[in-house]
Amino acid sequence: MSTLQRAKVQAKAHPLAVDAVLAAGVLACMVAGSFVEPRHRDTVNWVLRTPDPLSLVLMVLGAAALVFRRRAPMTVLALTGTFSVIESVTGDPRAPVAMSAVIALYTVASTTDRPTTWRVGLLTTTVLTGAAMAAGPLPWYAQENLGIVAWAGIGATAGDAVRSRRAFIQAIRERAERAERTREEEARRRVAEERLRIARDLHDVVAHHIALVNVQAGVAAHVMDKRPDQAKEALAHVREASRSALNELRATVGLLRQSGDPEAPTEPAPGLDRLDELAGTFRNAGQRIEVARTDQGTALPAAVDLAAYRIIQEALTNVQKHAGPHAKAEVSVVRVGPNIEITVLDDGSGEDADPGSGGGHGLLGMRERVTAVRGTLTTGPRYGGGFRVHAILPVKNRTPTGEDPA
C-alpha cells in the first residue's frame, strides 16, 4: 500500500482529526490575510497592519466551528456566516472570516443534494454580500465585496462536484455488485435446472427398466420348474433390460463429468424415432400395446422430441406397474396444427389404478417436462376404468411470449 493510500485510510478512520487540521490551516490563512492591506487602490504594494482584535476573535470562532462541519454542516454554515457578517459590518474591511463560511458552504454542498446547494448557496451569498455592501465601511462596488460572491460560488460549485463524483462512483459500485449478484443467481438457477433435468432422466430410466426387470423376473420365477425354456427367455429379457438401463444410466451420469473428460457420452438423446423399440421392450415383458402414429415427416426440436419419448416411456411404465397384468395400452402420436399430441390410454383395473397415488415422481416429472417446452399435460382416470395421459407439445420452440421465433 502506497503512502497516499495509507494517508487516505487514516483520514477516513479519523475524520475529526482531519477537520481539526483543516480548521488550523484556515485560521492561519485568515490571520495572515488580516495582517496585510493594499497601500493604494491602483498598485500592488503591500504593508503590514495591525488586525482588529474583534476580527481575530471572530476568526478563531469561525475556525473552531469548522471542526464540527461533518457532524452539523448547516449549523456550522449558519455560525460561520454570522461571524462573517459581524466582521464585515464592524471590522476592518478585509473580511477574512468569510473564508470559514466558504469552507462550510463547500461542506453543505458536498453532503446534500443539488437543489439544497442552490438554495443555501444563493442565500449565503446574498446575506454576506448584502451585509458588506449595505453596512460595510467600503463602497458597495468595492472589489472586496464582489470577491465574496466569487468565493462563495467556488465553494458551492466545488462541493457539488465532489458530491456528484461520489454519487457516480457509488452508482458504478452498486451496478457492479448487482451484476455480480445477478450472475451468481443465474448460475445457481442453471445448476438447479440441470440437477432437476438429470433427476428426471434418472427417474425415467430407472423406473422403466426396473419395472421391466421386475416383471420378467417374476415370470421367470413362476415358470422356472414347469417351463424352463420360457424362464430362459424371460431371463434373457431381464438381461437385455438391465443392459439398456446401464447404458442409459452411463449416458445420463456422463453429463456430470467435467467438460474436458474424454469419456463424456456422445450418444444422442432418445426421441420418437425409437418409439417402436420402446414399445417392443414392453411387449417383451408381456404387456399388450398398440401404437398409432399420424405425425410422419414432422421434425421436432430436440427438447420436444425427448419430452415426447419420456412421457410415453413413463406412461407405459405406470401401466406396467399399476394397471394390472392383463391391461392393454394404446399409444397415439398425432400432429394437430402447430402442435403434436401424445395420448396414452390403458384399460387397467388394478388396485392401484391411479399412478399418482403411490407418491412417486412419475407424473410430476412428466408435468415438468411438458412445462419446460411450454406445452400442456392432462392426466386422470378414465370413465369405466383405466388411466389417460394426454400431452400437447409445440412442434416449434417458442419464445417466452409464446410466439415462434423469426
C-alpha positions, 0 to 999 in steps of 0.5 A, a space after each residue: 500500500 502506497 503512502 497516499 493510500 495509507 494517508 487516505 485510510 487514516 483520514 477516513 478512520 479519523 475524520 475529526 482529526 482531519 477537520 481539526 487540521 483543516 480548521 488550523 490551516 484556515 485560521 492561519 490563512 485568515 490571520 495572515 490575510 488580516 495582517 496585510 492591506 493594499 497601500 493604494 487602490 491602483 498598485 500592488 504594494 503591500 504593508 503590514 497592519 495591525 488586525 482588529 482584535 474583534 476580527 481575530 476573535 471572530 476568526 478563531 470562532 469561525 475556525 473552531 466551528 469548522 471542526 464540527 462541519 461533518 457532524 452539523 454542516 448547516 449549523 456550522 454554515 449558519 455560525 460561520 456566516 454570522 461571524 462573517 457578517 459581524 466582521 464585515 459590518 464592524 471590522 476592518 474591511 478585509 473580511 477574512 472570516 468569510 473564508 470559514 463560511 466558504 469552507 462550510 458552504 463547500 461542506 453543505 454542498 458536498 453532503 446534500 443534494 443539488 437543489 439544497 446547494 442552490 438554495 443555501 448557496 444563493 442565500 449565503 451569498 446574498 446575506 454576506 454580500 448584502 451585509 458588506 455592501 449595505 453596512 460595510 465601511 467600503 463602497 458597495 462596488 468595492 472589489 472586496 465585496 464582489 470577491 465574496 460572491 466569487 468565493 462563495 460560488 467556488 465553494 458551492 460549485 466545488 462541493 457539488 462536484 465532489 458530491 456528484 463524483 461520489 454519487 457516480 462512483 457509488 452508482 458504478 459500485 452498486 451496478 457492479 455488485 448487482 451484476 455480480 449478484 445477478 450472475 451468481 443467481 443465474 448460475 445457481 438457477 442453471 445448476 438447479 435446472 440441470 440437477 432437476 433435468 438429470 433427476 428426471 432422466 434418472 427417474 425415467 430410466 430407472 423406473 422403466 427398466 426396473 419395472 421391466 426387470 421386475 416383471 420378467 423376473 417374476 415370470 421367470 420365477 413362476 415358470 422356472 420348474 414347469 417351463 424352463 425354456 420360457 424362464 430362459 427367455 424371460 431371463 434373457 429379457 431381464 438381461 437385455 433390460 438391465 443392459 439398456 438401463 446401464 447404458 442409459 444410466 452411463 449416458 445420463 451420469 456422463 453429463 456430470 463429468 467435467 467438460 474436458 473428460 474424454 469419456 463424456 457420452 456422445 450418444 444422442 438423446 432418445 426421441 420418437 424415432 425409437 418409439 417402436 423399440 420402446 414399445 417392443 421392450 414392453 411387449 417383451 415383458 408381456 404387456 399388450 400395446 398398440 401404437 398409432 402414429 399420424 405425425 410422419 415427416 414432422 421434425 421436432 426440436 430436440 427438447 420436444 422430441 425427448 419430452 415426447 419419448 419420456 412421457 410415453 416411456 413413463 406412461 407405459 411404465 405406470 401401466 406396467 406397474 399399476 394397471 394390472 397384468 392383463 391391461 392393454 395400452 394404446 399409444 397415439 402420436 398425432 400432429 394437430 396444427 402447430 402442435 403434436 399430441 401424445 395420448 396414452 390410454 390403458 384399460 387397467 383395473 388394478 388396485 392401484 389404478 391411479 399412478 399418482 397415488 403411490 407418491 412417486 415422481 412419475 407424473 410430476 416429472 412428466 408435468 415438468 417436462 411438458 412445462 419446460 417446452 411450454 406445452 400442456 399435460 392432462 392426466 386422470 382416470 378414465 370413465 369405466 376404468 383405466 388411466 389417460 395421459 394426454 400431452 400437447 407439445 409445440 412442434 416449434 420452440 417458442 419464445 417466452 411470449 409464446 410466439 415462434 421465433 423469426 
